[in-house]
C-alpha cells in the first residue's frame, strides 16, 4: 500500500495492545483516518457497530477471512482511491464491508 502512495499507520504502532475499540476508533475518527480491518464479524457485533457509531470513524472491513496477505493488499490497493473519496464525501461514521472482488457494501450501524 505504501508503493501505491498511501500513508499507512498500523494500529499496533499507534495504540497499545488491548486498547478498547471505543478508544482507538474514536482516536481514528478524531484524526480523520480511514480504518481498514480484517474483522470479518464486525458487521454482526452490536458493540463494535456501536463503537463505530460513537467514534465518527470511516471504517471498511475485509470480510474474506481466508484471503492471504497478498490478496488483501491487492484488493485494498485497488480500492485506495475509492476509500479516500468516501472518507471525504460520505457522512461519518460509516462501515463498509468488501470481499476479494472489491465490491463495497454499506452496513447499517444502528438496528
C-alpha positions as CSV (number, residue, x, y, z in Angstrom):
1,X,0.0,0.0,0.0
2,X,3.0,2.3,0.6
3,X,4.0,1.7,-3.0
4,X,0.6,2.8,-4.1
5,X,1.1,6.2,-2.3
6,X,-0.9,5.5,0.9
7,X,0.4,6.7,4.2
8,X,-0.3,3.7,6.5
9,X,-0.3,3.5,10.2
10,X,-0.6,0.1,11.9
11,X,-3.0,0.1,14.9
12,X,-0.4,-1.9,16.9
13,X,2.0,1.0,16.4
14,X,-0.5,3.7,17.2
15,X,-2.3,2.1,20.2
16,X,-1.2,-0.3,22.9
17,X,-2.4,-3.9,22.5
18,X,-5.7,-4.3,24.2
19,X,-6.9,-0.7,23.8
20,X,-10.7,-0.8,23.9
21,X,-12.5,-0.5,20.5
22,X,-14.3,2.7,21.5
23,X,-11.0,4.4,22.4
24,X,-8.9,3.6,19.3
25,X,-11.9,4.1,17.0
26,X,-12.6,7.5,18.5
27,X,-8.9,8.4,18.1
28,X,-9.0,7.3,14.5
29,X,-12.2,9.3,13.9
30,X,-10.7,12.4,15.5
31,X,-7.6,12.1,13.3
32,X,-9.8,11.6,10.2
33,X,-8.0,8.3,9.5
34,X,-9.6,5.7,7.3
35,X,-9.8,2.5,9.3
36,X,-9.2,-0.8,7.4
37,X,-9.7,-4.0,9.3
38,X,-9.9,-7.7,8.5
39,X,-12.5,-8.3,11.2
40,X,-15.0,-10.3,9.2
41,X,-17.6,-10.4,12.0
42,X,-17.6,-6.7,12.7
43,X,-20.9,-6.1,10.9
44,X,-22.6,-8.6,13.2
45,X,-21.3,-7.4,16.6
46,X,-23.6,-4.9,18.2
47,X,-20.9,-3.4,20.5
48,X,-18.4,-2.9,17.7
49,X,-21.0,-1.2,15.5
50,X,-21.9,1.0,18.4
51,X,-18.3,1.9,18.9
52,X,-18.0,2.8,15.3
53,X,-21.2,4.8,15.5
54,X,-20.0,6.8,18.5
55,X,-16.5,7.3,17.1
56,X,-17.3,9.2,13.9
57,X,-14.8,7.0,12.1
58,X,-14.7,5.9,8.5
59,X,-14.3,2.1,8.6
60,X,-14.0,-0.5,5.9
61,X,-13.7,-4.2,6.7
62,X,-12.4,-7.1,4.5
63,X,-14.8,-9.9,5.1
64,X,-12.9,-12.6,3.2
65,X,-11.3,-14.3,6.2
66,X,-9.5,-16.8,4.0
67,X,-7.8,-14.1,1.9
68,X,-4.0,-14.1,2.0
69,X,-1.9,-11.0,2.9
70,X,-1.1,-10.6,-0.8
71,X,-4.8,-10.9,-1.8
72,X,-5.7,-8.4,0.9
73,X,-3.0,-6.0,-0.3
74,X,-4.2,-6.3,-3.9
75,X,-7.8,-5.6,-3.2
76,X,-7.1,-2.7,-0.8
77,X,-4.7,-1.2,-3.3
78,X,-7.4,-1.3,-6.0
79,X,-9.8,0.4,-3.6
80,X,-7.5,3.1,-2.1
81,X,-8.8,6.0,-4.3
82,X,-12.4,4.9,-3.6
83,X,-11.7,4.8,0.2
84,X,-10.2,8.3,0.0
85,X,-13.2,9.7,-1.9
86,X,-15.6,8.0,0.6
87,X,-13.7,9.5,3.6
88,X,-14.3,12.9,2.2
89,X,-17.8,12.6,0.6
90,X,-19.7,10.1,2.9
91,X,-21.2,11.2,6.2
92,X,-19.4,9.6,9.1
93,X,-19.5,7.4,10.9
94,X,-19.8,4.6,8.4
95,X,-18.9,0.9,8.0
96,X,-18.4,-0.7,4.6
97,X,-17.5,-4.3,4.0
98,X,-15.8,-5.7,1.0
99,X,-14.5,-9.1,-0.2
100,X,-11.8,-10.2,-2.6
101,X,-13.8,-8.9,-5.6
102,X,-13.7,-5.4,-4.1
103,X,-17.4,-4.8,-4.1
104,X,-18.3,-2.4,-1.2
105,X,-21.5,-2.8,0.8
106,X,-22.6,-0.3,3.4
107,X,-23.6,-1.7,6.8
108,X,-26.3,-0.1,8.8
109,X,-24.8,0.8,12.2
110,X,-28.0,1.1,14.2
111,X,-30.6,-1.6,14.3
